[in-house]
Amino acid sequence: MAPAASSRSLATRLALLNVFTAGAGLGYLAREYREVVVANPAAIGLVLLFVLAFGYVVRAVVRALRRAGSRVDSIFAEELGNKPSPRPR
């Protein structure tokens, strides 16, 4: 039996599949609407800039939430580690 893939590896594969799918879709749309793309490069550039900025903000928020979650986990582990076990040994 093959070992189970880690959740991080699976998330990375899914993210790459999403990027590929989005790229293929954008390539198809650019090919179909070539005249629109050539006629409006400034608007398309601004949209791309906003999309990249949004992605950066989402990444920063996720990292901050993960960091806060690990801090909360460490506080819980410390507090729960100091308490005696309710069951006698």
C-alpha positions as CSV (number, residue, x, y, z in Angstrom):
1,M,0.0,0.0,0.0
2,A,1.4,3.5,-0.9
3,P,2.0,5.9,2.0
4,A,-0.6,8.6,2.4
5,A,0.3,12.0,1.0
6,S,0.6,14.8,3.5
7,S,-2.0,17.5,3.5
8,R,0.6,20.1,2.5
9,S,1.7,18.0,-0.5
10,L,-1.9,17.5,-1.5
11,A,-2.7,21.2,-1.1
12,T,0.4,22.0,-3.3
13,R,-0.8,19.6,-6.0
14,L,-4.3,21.1,-6.0
15,A,-2.9,24.6,-6.1
16,L,-0.7,23.7,-9.1
17,L,-3.7,22.1,-10.8
18,N,-5.8,25.3,-10.1
19,V,-3.0,27.5,-11.6
20,F,-2.8,25.3,-14.7
21,T,-6.6,25.4,-15.2
22,A,-6.8,29.2,-14.7
23,G,-3.9,29.6,-17.1
24,A,-5.5,27.4,-19.7
25,G,-8.8,29.3,-19.4
26,L,-7.1,32.7,-19.6
27,G,-5.2,31.5,-22.7
28,Y,-8.3,30.4,-24.4
29,L,-10.1,33.6,-23.6
30,A,-7.2,35.7,-24.8
31,R,-7.2,33.7,-28.0
32,E,-10.9,34.1,-28.6
33,Y,-11.0,37.8,-27.7
34,R,-7.6,38.9,-29.1
35,E,-9.0,42.2,-30.4
36,V,-10.3,43.2,-27.0
37,V,-7.0,42.3,-25.3
38,V,-5.0,44.3,-27.8
39,A,-7.4,47.3,-27.6
40,N,-7.4,47.5,-23.8
41,P,-3.9,46.8,-22.4
42,A,-4.1,49.4,-19.6
43,A,-7.4,48.0,-18.2
44,I,-6.0,44.5,-18.4
45,G,-2.8,45.6,-16.7
46,L,-4.7,47.2,-13.8
47,V,-6.8,44.1,-13.4
48,L,-3.7,41.9,-13.2
49,L,-2.1,44.3,-10.7
50,F,-5.2,44.1,-8.5
51,V,-5.4,40.4,-8.7
52,L,-1.7,40.0,-7.7
53,A,-2.2,42.5,-4.9
54,F,-5.2,40.6,-3.7
55,G,-3.3,37.4,-3.8
56,Y,-0.5,38.9,-1.8
57,V,-2.9,40.2,0.8
58,V,-4.6,36.8,1.1
59,R,-1.2,35.2,1.5
60,A,-0.3,37.6,4.3
61,V,-3.6,37.0,6.1
62,V,-3.2,33.2,5.9
63,R,0.3,33.4,7.3
64,A,-0.8,35.7,10.1
65,L,-3.7,33.4,11.0
66,R,-1.4,30.3,11.0
67,R,1.1,32.1,13.2
68,A,-1.7,33.1,15.6
69,G,-3.1,29.6,15.6
70,S,0.3,28.1,16.5
71,R,0.7,30.6,19.3
72,V,-2.8,29.7,20.7
73,D,-1.8,26.0,20.4
74,S,1.4,26.5,22.3
75,I,-0.5,28.4,25.0
76,F,-3.1,25.6,25.3
77,A,-0.3,23.0,25.4
78,E,1.5,24.9,28.1
79,E,-1.6,25.4,30.2
80,L,-2.8,21.9,29.8
81,G,0.6,20.5,30.5
82,N,0.8,22.2,33.9
83,K,-2.5,20.7,35.2
84,P,-2.5,17.4,37.0
85,S,-4.3,14.5,35.5
86,P,-7.9,14.1,36.7
87,R,-7.5,10.3,36.9
88,P,-5.3,8.7,39.5
89,R,-2.4,6.7,38.3
